[in-house]
C-alpha cells in the first residue's frame, strides 16, 4: 500500500493565496514576477484570496518585494503545522530568504493573517470543491511507497516523504527540512474540472524526490568532473531556456534527476508512454536524456546505491566529454 501522503494542502493554498492577492491588488502588473501562481476562477480560490487584507497588514508588502523565488515560498509553507502553528524548531534548518528581515517575524505575520479570518468556515463552505480537487489528483500506485523510493537510491536514511498539491500554483518543487522531503505539485483547473496529467504528474513526483538524493551527490563530487560545463554549453546550443543561464551544476542536477525519475517510473509507465516527455526534454536542450537514462537503467542495480553508480559510471561518462572535446580542439588546429 502507498504510505506517502498525497493531498490537497490548505497551507499551500493560504501561502500562495497571499501572492495571488498581491498580484490582483496591483492589477496583475507584476504577474510575470510571480509566474508560478495560478488564478483559477473557482469559489474556493475567490473566497480565500478575498480574505487577504493588505489594508490591515500593510507590512506584508515589504516581505513580498524582498522574495520572489518560488523555492523560498515552497519551504516556508512547511514551516507550519496543519493547524498553522509555527514549527519554531525548524526555522534554523532552512536558509533565511530575506536580506534584512527576520524569517521568524514573517512567519508570525503570516500566522496573524491566517487567524484574522475563519479558515475553517472557508473550508466547510467549499468542501464539495475541495473533494473534487482531491479526486482530480487520482491515486498513486498501491505498491509505490517510501521503501521503493529510498531503495531506488540505496538510501539508509530515516526520511519521511509527502506530496502536497494546490490549485493556487503551477509546476512542481521540492524542499527538505530536517528528515522530511516535501514534494509540491500544482492542480490544473479547466472547464469546471480539476485534474492532473497522470503520467507527467507521476514522473514529476519522482523528479522532485530525486532532487533530494541526487543534488548532494553532484555537489560532493563536483570537482571530480573535469569538464563540467560541456553539457551546459551543448544544452544551451540546443534550446536550453534562459532560466538556466550560467548554471553548470544545475544542468548536471537536471540531467540525472530527469533520467532517474524516468527509470523510477518505468515500473508503472512504459517507455513508449513516456516518449512525449523525452521529446520535451530534448526540445529544451537535454539532448542526451535518452542516453543517460539508458546508462542509469542498465547499471543502477549493479551498485548498492546511486552514489556508487555516480562514482563508477556517471563521472567517467562525464569525463569522456573532456577527452572528446580536447580531441576536437586538437584536430581543428
DRENZANU-253854 format. One record per residue (C-alpha): residue number from 0; chain; residue in three letters; x, y, z. Coordinates in Angstrom, 2 decimals, decimal comma. Layout:
N
  num  cadena  residuo        u        v        w
  NUM       A      ALA        X        Y        Z
...
END
This chain:
333
  num  cadena  residuo        u        v        w
    0       A      UNK     0,00     0,00     0,00
    1       A      UNK     1,21     3,53    -0,77
    2       A      UNK     2,34     5,11     2,50
    3       A      UNK     3,25     8,53     1,08
    4       A      UNK     0,65    11,22     1,91
    5       A      UNK    -0,75    12,76    -1,30
    6       A      UNK    -3,26    15,51    -0,68
    7       A      UNK    -4,62    18,98    -1,28
    8       A      UNK    -2,86    21,13     1,32
    9       A      UNK    -4,54    24,17     2,88
   10       A      UNK    -1,12    25,50     3,98
   11       A      UNK    -0,08    25,76     0,34
   12       A      UNK    -3,41    27,32    -0,57
   13       A      UNK    -3,10    30,01     2,08
   14       A      UNK     0,55    30,97     1,42
   15       A      UNK     0,05    31,09    -2,35
   16       A      UNK    -3,28    32,92    -1,94
   17       A      UNK    -1,26    35,76    -0,42
   18       A      UNK     0,83    36,00    -3,59
   19       A      UNK    -2,28    35,83    -5,79
   20       A      UNK    -3,94    38,55    -3,73
   21       A      UNK    -0,87    40,76    -4,06
   22       A      UNK    -0,80    40,37    -7,85
   23       A      UNK    -4,54    41,09    -8,08
   24       A      UNK    -4,12    44,16    -5,82
   25       A      UNK    -1,57    45,51    -8,29
   26       A      UNK    -3,84    44,97   -11,28
   27       A      UNK    -1,80    41,95   -12,46
   28       A      UNK     1,04    44,31   -13,45
   29       A      UNK     3,59    42,15   -11,61
   30       A      UNK     2,12    38,81   -12,64
   31       A      UNK     5,27    37,82   -14,57
   32       A      UNK     7,35    38,21   -11,41
   33       A      UNK     5,22    35,52    -9,77
   34       A      UNK     4,60    33,26   -12,76
   35       A      UNK     4,41    30,17   -10,56
   36       A      UNK     0,99    31,04    -9,11
   37       A      UNK    -2,36    30,41   -10,81
   38       A      UNK    -5,66    32,29   -10,81
   39       A      UNK    -8,40    29,67   -11,27
   40       A      UNK   -11,85    31,25   -11,17
   41       A      UNK   -13,38    28,97    -8,55
   42       A      UNK   -15,41    29,81    -5,46
   43       A      UNK   -12,73    28,46    -3,11
   44       A      UNK   -10,00    30,49    -4,81
   45       A      UNK   -12,03    33,69    -4,72
   46       A      UNK   -13,22    33,15    -1,14
   47       A      UNK    -9,69    32,65     0,17
   48       A      UNK    -8,00    35,40    -1,83
   49       A      UNK   -10,64    37,89    -0,69
   50       A      UNK    -9,61    37,35     2,94
   51       A      UNK    -6,07    38,64     2,43
   52       A      UNK    -6,31    42,27     3,52
   53       A      UNK    -3,29    44,40     2,72
   54       A      UNK    -5,02    47,41     4,32
   55       A      UNK    -4,99    45,55     7,65
   56       A      UNK    -1,46    44,17     7,21
   57       A      UNK     0,45    46,77     5,14
   58       A      UNK     3,79    45,45     6,45
   59       A      UNK     3,22    42,29     4,37
   60       A      UNK     4,25    44,04     1,14
   61       A      UNK     7,87    44,62     2,15
   62       A      UNK     8,36    40,88     2,52
   63       A      UNK     6,78    40,14    -0,85
   64       A      UNK     9,03    42,69    -2,51
   65       A      UNK    12,07    41,04    -0,94
   66       A      UNK    11,50    37,43    -2,08
   67       A      UNK    10,01    36,39    -5,40
   68       A      UNK    11,67    32,99    -5,79
   69       A      UNK     9,11    30,19    -5,61
   70       A      UNK    11,65    27,93    -3,91
   71       A      UNK    11,62    30,08    -0,78
   72       A      UNK     7,85    30,21    -0,57
   73       A      UNK     7,75    26,47    -1,06
   74       A      UNK     9,69    25,69     2,10
   75       A      UNK     8,02    28,49     4,07
   76       A      UNK     4,78    26,53     3,68
   77       A      UNK     6,28    23,58     5,54
   78       A      UNK     7,41    25,68     8,48
   79       A      UNK     3,78    25,50     9,58
   80       A      UNK     1,84    22,58    11,01
   81       A      UNK    -1,55    21,65     9,58
   82       A      UNK    -3,24    23,86    12,20
   83       A      UNK    -0,92    26,69    11,09
   84       A      UNK     1,06    26,78    14,28
   85       A      UNK     4,70    27,62    13,57
   86       A      UNK     7,40    24,95    13,67
   87       A      UNK     9,86    27,16    15,52
   88       A      UNK    12,26    24,24    15,89
   89       A      UNK    12,67    24,09    12,09
   90       A      UNK    13,43    27,75    11,36
   91       A      UNK    17,17    27,30    11,79
   92       A      UNK    17,12    24,30     9,43
   93       A      UNK    16,40    26,49     6,40
   94       A      UNK    18,00    29,50     4,76
   95       A      UNK    16,62    32,92     5,66
   96       A      UNK    15,34    34,22     2,29
   97       A      UNK    15,44    37,85     3,37
   98       A      UNK    18,31    40,28     3,15
   99       A      UNK    17,27    42,50     6,05
  100       A      UNK    14,16    40,90     7,54
  101       A      UNK    13,58    38,16    10,08
  102       A      UNK    12,11    34,88     8,85
  103       A      UNK    10,64    34,27    12,31
  104       A      UNK     8,83    37,63    12,24
  105       A      UNK     7,49    36,89     8,75
  106       A      UNK     6,10    33,54     9,86
  107       A      UNK     4,44    35,22    12,83
  108       A      UNK     2,91    37,81    10,50
  109       A      UNK     1,56    35,05     8,27
  110       A      UNK     0,03    33,34    11,29
  111       A      UNK    -1,67    36,59    12,37
  112       A      UNK    -3,15    36,94     8,88
  113       A      UNK    -4,31    33,32     8,98
  114       A      UNK    -6,03    33,92    12,35
  115       A      UNK    -7,66    37,14    11,13
  116       A      UNK   -10,42    35,19     9,40
  117       A      UNK   -12,16    31,84     9,78
  118       A      UNK   -10,26    29,43     7,53
  119       A      UNK   -12,34    26,51     8,77
  120       A      UNK   -15,51    28,22     7,54
  121       A      UNK   -13,98    28,68     4,09
  122       A      UNK   -13,03    25,00     4,04
  123       A      UNK   -16,51    23,98     5,16
  124       A      UNK   -18,25    26,26     2,64
  125       A      UNK   -16,12    24,79    -0,15
  126       A      UNK   -15,88    21,16     0,94
  127       A      UNK   -17,56    20,00    -2,26
  128       A      UNK   -14,96    21,74    -4,41
  129       A      UNK   -12,10    20,52    -2,24
  130       A      UNK   -13,38    16,98    -2,60
  131       A      UNK   -13,32    17,38    -6,39
  132       A      UNK    -9,76    18,73    -6,20
  133       A      UNK    -8,63    15,67    -4,24
  134       A      UNK   -10,42    13,35    -6,67
  135       A      UNK    -8,75    15,18    -9,57
  136       A      UNK    -5,36    14,15    -8,21
  137       A      UNK    -6,19    10,48    -8,61
  138       A      UNK    -4,30     7,91    -6,58
  139       A      UNK    -0,70     6,77    -6,58
  140       A      UNK     0,01     3,08    -7,32
  141       A      UNK    -0,55     0,85    -4,28
  142       A      UNK     2,99    -0,54    -4,50
  143       A      UNK     4,60     2,90    -4,80
  144       A      UNK     5,88     3,71    -1,34
  145       A      UNK     8,69     5,14     0,76
  146       A      UNK    10,61     1,87     0,71
  147       A      UNK    10,61     1,89    -3,10
  148       A      UNK    11,89     5,49    -3,31
  149       A      UNK    14,62     5,02    -0,70
  150       A      UNK    15,58     1,64    -2,15
  151       A      UNK    15,97     3,08    -5,65
  152       A      UNK    18,69     5,41    -4,40
  153       A      UNK    20,13     2,94    -1,90
  154       A      UNK    19,41     5,36     0,94
  155       A      UNK    19,60     4,11     4,51
  156       A      UNK    18,46     7,44     5,96
  157       A      UNK    15,33     7,70     8,09
  158       A      UNK    13,39    10,03     5,79
  159       A      UNK     9,71    10,94     5,58
  160       A      UNK     8,13    11,74     2,22
  161       A      UNK     4,93    13,61     1,43
  162       A      UNK     3,22    15,22    -1,56
  163       A      UNK     1,16    18,40    -1,20
  164       A      UNK    -0,93    19,89    -4,00
  165       A      UNK    -2,78    23,12    -4,72
  166       A      UNK    -4,82    24,88    -7,41
  167       A      UNK    -3,03    28,11    -6,49
  168       A      UNK     0,26    27,08    -8,10
  169       A      UNK     1,73    25,51   -11,21
  170       A      UNK     4,70    23,26   -11,75
  171       A      UNK     6,48    21,31    -9,05
  172       A      UNK     9,07    21,90    -6,37
  173       A      UNK    10,80    20,03    -3,59
  174       A      UNK    12,01    21,06    -0,15
  175       A      UNK    13,94    19,20     2,51
  176       A      UNK    13,57    20,29     6,12
  177       A      UNK    15,35    18,04     8,58
  178       A      UNK    14,47    14,45     7,70
  179       A      UNK    11,32    15,31     5,73
  180       A      UNK    11,26    15,66     1,94
  181       A      UNK     8,26    17,59     0,65
  182       A      UNK     7,11    17,38    -2,96
  183       A      UNK     4,79    20,18    -4,07
  184       A      UNK     2,60    19,90    -7,17
  185       A      UNK     0,00    22,06    -8,88
  186       A      UNK    -3,55    21,02    -9,77
  187       A      UNK    -4,97    22,20   -13,08
  188       A      UNK    -8,46    23,66   -13,49
  189       A      UNK   -10,25    23,99   -16,81
  190       A      UNK   -13,89    23,98   -17,94
  191       A      UNK   -15,10    23,27   -14,42
  192       A      UNK   -12,81    20,27   -13,85
  193       A      UNK    -9,81    19,69   -11,61
  194       A      UNK    -7,16    17,36   -12,97
  195       A      UNK    -3,51    16,44   -13,39
  196       A      UNK    -1,79    14,74   -16,29
  197       A      UNK    -1,43    11,37   -14,54
  198       A      UNK     1,67    10,28   -16,48
  199       A      UNK     3,54    13,56   -16,25
  200       A      UNK     2,45    14,16   -12,66
  201       A      UNK     3,82    10,80   -11,51
  202       A      UNK     7,15    11,32   -13,28
  203       A      UNK     7,32    14,81   -11,78
  204       A      UNK     6,71    13,50    -8,26
  205       A      UNK     9,67    11,17    -8,73
  206       A      UNK    11,61    14,10   -10,19
  207       A      UNK    11,10    16,19    -7,06
  208       A      UNK    12,01    13,36    -4,71
  209       A      UNK    15,09    12,56    -6,82
  210       A      UNK    16,49    16,06    -6,27
  211       A      UNK    16,88    15,30    -2,56
  212       A      UNK    19,16    12,35    -3,27
  213       A      UNK    20,98    13,39    -6,44
  214       A      UNK    21,83    17,06    -5,83
  215       A      UNK    24,09    16,34    -2,82
  216       A      UNK    25,92    13,63    -4,80
  217       A      UNK    26,60    16,05    -7,68
  218       A      UNK    27,79    18,63    -5,13
  219       A      UNK    30,03    16,14    -3,33
  220       A      UNK    31,90    15,06    -6,46
  221       A      UNK    31,70    18,25    -8,47
  222       A      UNK    35,47    18,71    -8,51
  223       A      UNK    35,89    15,20    -9,96
  224       A      UNK    34,13    16,17   -13,18
  225       A      UNK    36,88    17,66   -15,27
  226       A      UNK    34,85    19,40   -17,97
  227       A      UNK    31,59    20,07   -16,23
  228       A      UNK    30,48    22,93   -18,50
  229       A      UNK    30,46    20,82   -21,67
  230       A      UNK    26,87    19,64   -21,10
  231       A      UNK    25,79    23,17   -20,28
  232       A      UNK    27,24    24,61   -23,49
  233       A      UNK    25,73    21,80   -25,50
  234       A      UNK    22,30    22,22   -23,91
  235       A      UNK    22,43    25,98   -24,40
  236       A      UNK    23,13    25,47   -28,11
  237       A      UNK    20,10    23,17   -28,35
  238       A      UNK    17,33    25,23   -26,82
  239       A      UNK    18,07    25,46   -23,10
  240       A      UNK    15,78    28,14   -21,59
  241       A      UNK    17,35    31,31   -20,28
  242       A      UNK    16,43    30,33   -16,70
  243       A      UNK    19,46    28,02   -16,72
  244       A      UNK    21,92    30,67   -17,90
  245       A      UNK    25,37    30,20   -16,36
  246       A      UNK    24,26    27,35   -14,12
  247       A      UNK    26,63    24,49   -14,97
  248       A      UNK    25,92    22,46   -11,86
  249       A      UNK    22,16    22,78   -12,38
  250       A      UNK    22,49    21,06   -15,75
  251       A      UNK    24,05    18,06   -14,01
  252       A      UNK    21,27    18,05   -11,41
  253       A      UNK    18,60    18,21   -14,06
  254       A      UNK    20,06    15,62   -16,41
  255       A      UNK    20,46    12,97   -13,72
  256       A      UNK    17,23    13,83   -11,91
  257       A      UNK    15,19    13,71   -15,12
  258       A      UNK    16,77    10,42   -16,18
  259       A      UNK    16,37     8,85   -12,73
  260       A      UNK    12,72     9,92   -12,50
  261       A      UNK    12,02     8,16   -15,79
  262       A      UNK    13,67     4,93   -14,61
  263       A      UNK    11,83     5,18   -11,27
  264       A      UNK     8,51     5,47   -13,12
  265       A      UNK     9,05     2,59   -15,56
  266       A      UNK     7,61     0,06   -13,14
  267       A      UNK     4,21     1,62   -13,82
  268       A      UNK     4,61     3,59   -17,08
  269       A      UNK     6,10     2,14   -20,26
  270       A      UNK     8,94     3,77   -22,16
  271       A      UNK     6,57     4,21   -25,10
  272       A      UNK     4,12     6,15   -22,92
  273       A      UNK     6,95     8,43   -21,82
  274       A      UNK     8,02     9,41   -25,35
  275       A      UNK     6,29    12,83   -25,06
  276       A      UNK     8,45    13,51   -22,02
  277       A      UNK    11,67    12,57   -23,82
  278       A      UNK    10,68    14,82   -26,72
  279       A      UNK    10,06    17,70   -24,35
  280       A      UNK    13,37    17,18   -22,51
  281       A      UNK    15,26    17,26   -25,81
  282       A      UNK    13,34    20,30   -27,01
  283       A      UNK    14,59    22,31   -24,02
  284       A      UNK    18,24    21,31   -24,55
  285       A      UNK    18,63    17,98   -22,74
  286       A      UNK    19,52    16,15   -25,94
  287       A      UNK    21,40    13,32   -24,20
  288       A      UNK    18,49    12,40   -21,93
  289       A      UNK    17,77     9,03   -23,55
  290       A      UNK    21,45     8,11   -23,50
  291       A      UNK    21,80     8,98   -19,80
  292       A      UNK    18,52     7,23   -18,96
  293       A      UNK    19,80     4,07   -20,64
  294       A      UNK    23,04     4,24   -18,64
  295       A      UNK    21,18     4,55   -15,34
  296       A      UNK    18,69     1,81   -16,22
  297       A      UNK    21,38    -0,64   -17,31
  298       A      UNK    23,81    -0,03   -14,45
  299       A      UNK    21,96     1,12   -11,33
  300       A      UNK    21,21    -2,28    -9,89
  301       A      UNK    24,85    -3,36   -10,28
  302       A      UNK    25,64    -1,00    -7,41
  303       A      UNK    24,34    -0,66    -3,87
  304       A      UNK    23,43     3,00    -4,25
  305       A      UNK    23,04     5,82    -6,74
  306       A      UNK    26,19     7,36    -5,27
  307       A      UNK    28,21     4,28    -6,22
  308       A      UNK    26,74     4,41    -9,71
  309       A      UNK    27,68     8,07    -9,96
  310       A      UNK    31,28     7,41    -8,91
  311       A      UNK    31,86     4,35   -11,07
  312       A      UNK    29,79     5,06   -14,17
  313       A      UNK    28,47     8,60   -14,44
  314       A      UNK    31,65    10,50   -13,55
  315       A      UNK    33,67     8,55   -16,18
  316       A      UNK    30,83     9,21   -18,63
  317       A      UNK    31,02    12,95   -17,93
  318       A      UNK    34,79    13,00   -18,14
  319       A      UNK    34,64    11,34   -21,54
  320       A      UNK    33,42    14,69   -22,84
  321       A      UNK    36,77    16,22   -21,85
  322       A      UNK    38,68    13,75   -24,00
  323       A      UNK    36,27    14,23   -26,89
  324       A      UNK    36,40    18,00   -26,57
  325       A      UNK    40,20    18,06   -26,41
  326       A      UNK    40,46    15,79   -29,45
  327       A      UNK    38,10    18,04   -31,43
  328       A      UNK    40,13    21,13   -30,49
  329       A      UNK    43,38    19,35   -31,43
  330       A      UNK    42,01    18,20   -34,80
  331       A      UNK    40,67    21,63   -35,65
  332       A      UNK    44,14    23,19   -35,42
END
